[in-house]
Structure formats: C-alpha cells, structure tokens
C-alpha cells in the first residue's frame, strides 16, 4: 500500500458496503423520526472515529499485522489469542466474505433482470457469479497488491459517491414522534455502528502500510469524514423523497428511492452501483482476512506454510487461497450472525487488557498518542450497544473477574 490515498480507499471500501442500503430502515424503526435518525448516524460516526484513533495508537506502536490477534499475542495472552484466531480466521471472517459475495450475486442478477425457471438453476447462477468475482479479486490480490488493488478500491470509492446521489425536496418536522427509549436508542446505535465497521482494516496489514505514523492518522481522519458525510447525505436523500412509513416498511430503500426519483427502469442502475460498492468491500475483506491468517501462521497458531509470502508481489498467496476456499465452503452453510457479537466483545476485551497491561508503561512510549478520554468514551460505549445480547452479559460478568 504505497500511498496515503490508497490507505484511505481501503478504509472507505471496508466501511461502506451493503449496510448503508439496509441499516436506515433499522435505525428509523427504532427512533421513529428523521432528525433522530440523522443524529444517530452522526453519533455513530463519532464513536467509530474514537475507536479508530485507539487503533492508530496500537498500529503505530505494535508494528505487527493481524490487528487484535497481534495485540493479544504481544501481551502474551496466547490462549485467548488462539480462541480469537480460530473463531475469526476459520469461521467469522470467511463467513462474512461469503455473505458479501452472495449479496453481490443477488444484486448482479437483479441488475441483469434475469428470471429463473426453477430454484436449482437460481442457486447455481448465484454461486457462479459470486465465485467468479471472488476468484477475479483473488487473482488481482495475488499479483498486483501495491498498484492494481489500491486502484480497484479507489474506483469503488468513486462508485460510492455516485450511488449517494442527493435529491432535495421538502423537509419538515424532523423530530416529530421521536422515540427516546434507551433500549431503542441502543438498538439504533447498534445499526449505525455496524455500518461504520471496518475502520481497523489497516491494522490487519500494518506491515504493508508505508510510513504508518503519517499514513494512519491521515487515512482515518479523511475516511471517517468522507464516510460520515456520505451516510448523512444518503439518508437526507432518502428522507427528502420517501415518507417515514415508506422507509419503515421497505428493506430495499435504495431501490424504492431510485424508482421514485428516476423511474422504474433506473432501479437497475442502482443495483449496478451497489454491485460496484460491494466489490470494494469484498476486496477489503480479502485483504484483512488473508493478513489475519498470515499473521496467525507467523505466530505458529496455524501451519507455517500459511505464512509464505511472494516477495516479488508482496502477497501472502497461501493465506489468500485458504481464505477464499473457506469463504466458498461457508457460502453453502448460511449466515452465522451470533459469532459476530462474540468477536465484537473480544475486541472490547483486547482493548481493555491493553490499557491494563500498559498501566506501568510496560510497552514503552506509544508512537502516536491521543487523549485517554477518547479511549474511555469508546470503551464505555461498547456495553451500551452490545448489552442487548445475553451472551455478552454472561461474558461481561466473566471478564470482570479476570481483571480484578
């Protein structure tokens, strides 16, 4: 990753995906007003940015690829690191990639307006399209990491701007019927923060980042401002064209928006733009997941040949291949959303443990330092939007005993 703008494109590509076309309905159903929904999007962006700066400190101080796994190994919390690695590398990351390629195939078929005579033909077509894209990106990542891949991300980012076409109509009573119940606000924040997930993508491949002390803060600031602006503009577009009941009853808001603003035929253009957006997200997932596998093998948590790297193209081809094969396999098994909550909690525990271990300055001086209150606000926000899970409540009580 040879440029700061290449790093920016990776972060934006990792953050902006299909979530922006699904989450607006979730947030609106919980807070029930236009103004409150927009505030949730802004607040989610602020909280995500605080977390991103925490990871800038970690990434510039511990120059090891693998993100949370690398930091767990650094503090010699090897048992938890192995659990985190095994669930993430072998299950959650490839499963997330499988979901993304399946989503791409759905929108691609919708864009082409293809109809199938039976269910088996439809399934085969979905698999052929999703696997073809995955293999194409695998090939690009294998041979042209430093140059072509960053350009793919930048092209995808341009598509994200085009997909956020803004229309201005009337806008009245933004906070009417706002639901201020804490539980609903927490669920709305959960949806917003889910859409901002991906800001830690550079930490998975920090050793590929040139001049991280300069690149990472710049990339985080620019990408988070861009993502928050795009999200707010997209939601403003939706709210200025669609009524609140229309948005609350539709899970394909972008398609409905396109039909009302540009006519029924232009909804296929939106489907095409969503496909391009997803290409960037899938490419970022390939980058992060393969680096995670590579870092795990280097720490001897996986077979050593996983850590082989092609010196000419600076690409971990074995790790990429394994990640792709796992994603293909898991695409036949369905969605396993409960595991995502466990990973998010593990990230929280990792950050807390890092702060605890560094209470006496054992890690030395951090290369990029930011006020501690940013970390504490971010850490404090985790239980708020993750507290809905009974599993997390059990794990949280267990974690309290670990840090006594």
N, C-alpha and C positions, 0 to 999 in steps of 0.2 A: 504494500500500500504506500505508494511513493509520494502522495500529496495530501495536503490538509483537506482539499475539496473531495478527494477520493474517500477520506475518512468520514466527511460529512455525508456523502452519498450513501455510505454503508449504514450509518446510524439511521438516516431517514428511511432507507429501504427496509431496515429491520423493524422500525416503529410502525410506519404506515402500511397497513395491509388491508385485509378484508374486514377488520374490526370496525373501521370508520363507517362502513356501509351497513353494519348490524347493530352496533352499540347505541346510536342515537335513540332508537326505539326503547331500549332497556333503560337508559337514563331518564327519558321523558316519562315512561310509565311509573317511575319511582318518585320523581319530584313534581310532575304534573304541570309544569309551566315552562314557557320559553326562556324567561330570564334566569330562572334557577338552573335550567339545563346548561345554558352558556356559562354560568358561574362554575358549575361542576367541571366543565371542560377546562376552564382556566385554572381552577384549583388543582385538578389532577395533573395538569402540566407543571405547576409549581412544585408539587410534591415529587413528581418524577424527576424534575431537574435537581432537587436536593439530593435524591438518591444517586443521580448521575455524578454529581460532584464528589460524593463519598467514594465512588468507584474510580474517579480520576486520581484521588489520593492513593488508593490501593494499587491501581495500574501503573502509576509512575514510580511508586516506591518498591513494589514487588514485580520485577520485570519477568514474569513467567506467564505464558499463555495458559488458558484454562479457566480464567475468571474465578468463581467461588471455589472450585476444586483446588486450584493452585494456592489459594489463600489458606484453605484448610490444611493442605499439606505443609505450608510454610510454618504454621503454628504447631505442626506435628499432631494434629488431631486426625490421625490416619484412619481410625475405624469409621468415624463419621464421614471422612472424605471418601472412603470406599463405598459406603452406602449411598452417598450423594452421587458419586460417579456412576455406580451401577444402575441406579434408577434413571439418571439423566441421560447418560451416553447410550445405554442399551434399550431404553424404553421411551422416555418422555420426549427427548429431542427428535429422534426419528419419527415418533408418533405425530408430533407437531408438524414435521415436514410432510408426512403422509396426508395430514388434514389439508395442508396448503395446496398440495398438488391435486388433491381431489376437488377442492374448491375451484382451482384453475380449470379443471376439465368441465365442471358444471357450467361455468361462465363461458368457456370456449364453445361448448355445444349450443348454449343459448345465443351466443353471438352469431353462430353459423345457421341458427334456426333449423336445426336438424331434429326430425321426429323418427322414433324407432317403432318397429312393428311388434317387438317383444322385449321383455325385461333383460334377458340374457344378452341380447345384442347391445342394449344400452350400457350394461356393465362392462362389456368388452371394449366398447368405444371409449368409455371413461378411462379405463386402465391404459389403453393405447395412447391416448392424448396425454395423460398425466405422466406416464413413464417416459414418453418421448421428450417432454420438456425437461424432466429430471435428468435424463441421460445427456441431453444437449448441454445443460448447465454444468453437469459433472465433467464433460469434456472440456468446456471453457475453463473451469477451475483447475483442471489438471495441467493445462498447457500455457495459460496466459494470465496468471494471477495478478501480476503487478500492473498490467496495462489494460487488457480487454475487460476484465471483470469490473474494475472501477468504472469503465465507460458504460458497461451494462447497467450498473447502479445509477449512474448519472442520467441515462436515458429514461430509466424507470422513474426517477425523481421528477423529470420533466412531465412525464405522463400523469403523475400525481397532481401536479399543478393544473394540467388541462382538465383532469377529472373533477377538480374542485371549482368548476365554472360557477360564478356568482351571479345571481339574479336579484334585483332589488324591487320589491313591491312594498305594500303597506305593512307596518309593524306596530301593533297596538297592544297595550296592557300586558307587558312581558311577564309580570309576576302574579297574574291573576290565577287563583286556585292553587297556589304553591303548597306542596306537601312538605312540612318541616319535621316530620317524624324522624328521630335519629336512625332508626333501622333502615328506612327508605333512603335517607341521605347516604348511609354507609354502602348500601347496595348500588346506588348511583355512582359513588366514588369507585367502587369495585369495577364497574363497567368502564369508567373513564380511565382508570389506571391500567386496566387490561389493554386498552387501545394505545397507551403510551409505552407499553412493554417493548423492550428491545434496545434501550439506551446503553446497555452494558455490552453490546456486541464487540466493541474494540478490545475489551478485556479478555475475550476468548482468544484473540490472536494478537496480543500486545507486542509479541516479538516480531510481528510483521509490520508494525507501525513505525514509521520513520520519525525521529525526534519526538517521542511521546509527550515530553514536558511542554512542548509548544503545540503539538497537534491535538492532543486530547481536550484541553480546555477550550480551544478554538472550535473544535468539532462539536463538542457538547453544547456550547452556547448557541452556535449558529443553527444546529439541527433541532434543538428544542424550541427555539424561537420560530423556526420555519414550521415545524410540526404543529405547534400550538396555534399558529396563525392559520394554517390550512384547516385544522379541525374546526376552529371557530368560524371561519369563512364558509366551510361546507355546511355547518349547522345553521348559520344565518341564511344560507341559500335555501335549505330545506324549510325553515320556519317561515320564510317570506313567500313561499309558493304553496306549501302544504299547510292544512289546518292541523291543530293538535290532535283531534280524533283520527284524522287520516294517518298521521305518523304513528300514533299509538297502535293502530290496527294493522300496520304493514311492517313486515320484516325485510322487505326488499325496497327500502326507502329510495335508493338511488334510481331504481327502475321506474318507480312511481313518479319521482321528480322529473326524470327525462321525458316521460310520456306527457306530463302536464305542461312542460316548458317548451319542448321541441317537437311534440307529436309522437305517435306510436312507433314510427319507424326508427327514431333516434335512440330508442332504448337499447338497440343492438350496438350502437356506438359506445354507450356507457358500459355495456358488457365487455366490449373490446378493451376499453380503458382500464376496467377493473382487472382484466387478464394481465395487462402490462404492469399494473401496480403489483399484482401477485408475483410476477416474475422477479421483481426486485426483492420482495420478501422471501421468496424461496431461495434466491441466491444468497441472501444474508444468512438464512438458516443453514445452508450448506457450509458457508464459511465458519460460522460459530460452532456447529456440531462437529465438523471434522477436526477443528483445532482442539476441541474438548477431548475427543478420542485420542488425538496425537499427544496431548499433554498428559493424559491418564497413562498411556503406554510408557511415556518417558519416565514417569514416577513408579513404574513397574506394577501398576494396578491392572494392566492388561498385557497381553503378549507383546514382546519387544518389537516384532515386525510391524506393529501398528504405528510405531514412531518413525518409520522410514520416511525420508523426505527427498524429493527430487531437487538436487542442488541447482540444476540449470534453470528450472522454472519456479523454484522455491515453493513447491506444492506438496503437501502430505497426501500422496495419491492413494496409499493403502487405507488411511483413515477416511478419505473421501469415499472410496469404493465401499467400505464397510457401512458407512453412514447411509449411502444410497441404497444398498441391499436391505438394510434393516427397515428403511422407510418403505420400500416396495413391499416387504413382507407384512409390515404392520398396516399397510393400506387395506389389507383384506380383513383385518380384525376389528376395525371400527375405532371410535373415539373413546379415550380413557381420561376424562376430564378430572377425575378425583386426584390423579397423580400431580396435576399442575398445582393444586393447593399445597401439597406436601413440599414441592420444590420451592415455592414462594416462601414457605415458613423456614426452610433450610437456609435460604438466602438471608433471612432476618437473623437467624441464629448465628450464621457466619459473621455478619457484621457486628453483632453484639459480642461475640467471642473475640474478634479482632480488637475491639475497643478495650475489653477486659485485659487481654494479654499485653496491650501497649500502655497499661496504666503507669508502668515504671520506665517507659521509653525503651523497652527491650528490642524493638525493631529498628531503633535508630531514628534519625530525623526523616520525616516524610519529604519527598521531593516536591510535592505540590500540596500546600496546606491551605485549608479553608476553615472558617469559624466552626467550633464544635457544635454550636447551637443548630447549624444546618443538619448535621448528622443526627442530633437528638430529635429534631422535628420529624425527620424522615423515619427514624426508628420508631418514634411514638405513633406514627400514622399506620404502621403495619398492622397492629392488632385491631385497629378500628375497622378496616375494610376486609380483614381476613377473619374477624371474630365470628362471622356467620357460620363457619364450619365447626361442627362438633369435634372432628378430628383435631383441628388446630387448638381447640380449647384444652383437649387432653394433652397434646404435645406442649402447649404453653405452660401448663402446670408442671409437666415433667422437666421442662427447661429451667424453671425457677429453682428446682432442686439441684440442677447441675452447676448453677452459678452462685450458690450460697457460699 
